[in-house]
């Protein structure tokens, strides 16, 4: 195959993927603005299931 054709096909695929992602981002943005998005319980757990030995670790490790 011609090298220019391969480059054109790859660019076309990337263009299609970017358009699809733009629609997905727009859909997510609309759901957030309207309040129709459900937050997972794992993201809001706040580390409730952390062992007691790990709860009092310093926030920074190493360095000065």
C-alpha positions in Angstrom: 0.0 0.0 0.0 1.0 3.6 -0.5 2.4 5.3 2.6 0.1 8.3 2.1 -3.0 6.1 2.0 -2.0 4.5 5.3 -1.4 7.9 6.9 -4.8 9.1 5.6 -6.6 6.1 7.0 -5.0 6.5 10.4 -5.8 10.2 10.5 -9.4 9.4 9.5 -9.7 6.8 12.4 -8.3 9.3 14.9 -10.7 12.0 13.6 -13.7 9.6 14.1 -12.5 8.7 17.6 -12.1 12.3 18.6 -15.6 13.2 17.3 -17.1 10.3 19.3 -15.3 11.3 22.4 -16.5 14.9 22.0 -20.1 13.7 22.0 -19.4 11.5 25.1 -17.8 14.4 27.0 -20.8 16.7 26.0 -23.2 14.0 27.3 -21.4 13.7 30.6 -21.3 17.5 31.0 -25.0 17.7 30.4 -25.7 15.0 33.0 -23.5 16.7 35.5 -25.3 20.1 34.9 -28.8 18.6 35.2 -27.9 16.5 38.2 -28.7 13.2 36.6 -25.4 11.6 37.4 -25.0 8.9 40.0 -21.8 8.9 42.1 -20.3 5.5 43.0 -20.1 4.5 46.6 -16.4 3.5 46.2 -15.4 7.0 45.2 -17.0 8.6 48.2 -16.0 6.1 50.8 -13.3 8.3 52.3 -11.1 5.3 53.3 -13.5 3.9 55.8 -12.1 0.4 55.4 -8.5 1.3 55.9 -6.8 -0.7 58.7 -6.0 1.2 61.9 -2.3 0.8 61.3 -2.5 2.8 58.1 -4.9 5.6 59.3 -2.2 7.8 60.9 0.5 7.8 58.2 2.0 11.1 57.3 0.8 12.8 54.2 4.3 13.2 52.7 6.7 10.3 52.4 10.4 11.0 51.9 12.1 14.2 50.8 13.0 17.1 53.0 
